Amino acid sequence: MGNRLSQIATRTGDDGTTGLGDGTRTRKDAVRVRALGDVDELNSHLGVLLTEPLPDEVRTDLLDIQHDLFDLGGELSIPGYTMLKDVQVERLDARLKHYNANLPRLAEFILPGGSRAAAIAHVCRTVCRRAERALVELGLTETIGAPPRQYLNRLSDLLFVLARVLNRAGGGSDVLWQPRKNAPADP
């Protein structure tokens, strides 16, 4: 893995570029940097979610996911480098199956919300989808392995499911979308 930072205020980015883990520099608005930033933002939102009261198994899963996202960030920071593995995707599949087994079938659309923890999980889900889109865009011009794409796709699903789990853990339930039958007409 690349060099670890020992000094944060380097001023080397003042020209609009940033250093990658392999020592090269690239523009701060490059697709790779945007994907890396989206993954970092997702990890930060998970950190906020972890400040909430959570069931122990959810907390453990989120901490594992944070480590995985750091691996993904490392992979994105070094072109051609691989860190995320199939086993990490398989772990998400197993956790999805575990949590879905205890949830009622969903027959309606749900709104992001309910408990504070569930609402934060929904924010994490939407940031995860953005990171996935950035990663797919990066894959149009550079080789990206399947595990990173699969991981973010599964993770967004898991975050949706965890929002439902967290609403129940908080004593609530899903917030169902209600079509507005008497919506005002367009002018």
Secondary structure as GFF3:
##gff-version 3
##sequence-region A 1 187
A	DSSP	beta_strand	17	19	.	.	.	ID=ss1
A	DSSP	beta_strand	25	27	.	.	.	ID=ss2
A	DSSP	alpha_helix	31	49	.	.	.	ID=ss3
A	DSSP	alpha_helix	56	77	.	.	.	ID=ss4
A	DSSP	alpha_helix	86	100	.	.	.	ID=ss5
A	DSSP	beta_strand	110	111	.	.	.	ID=ss6
A	DSSP	alpha_helix	116	139	.	.	.	ID=ss7
A	DSSP	alpha_helix	146	169	.	.	.	ID=ss8
A	DSSP	beta_strand	175	176	.	.	.	ID=ss9
###
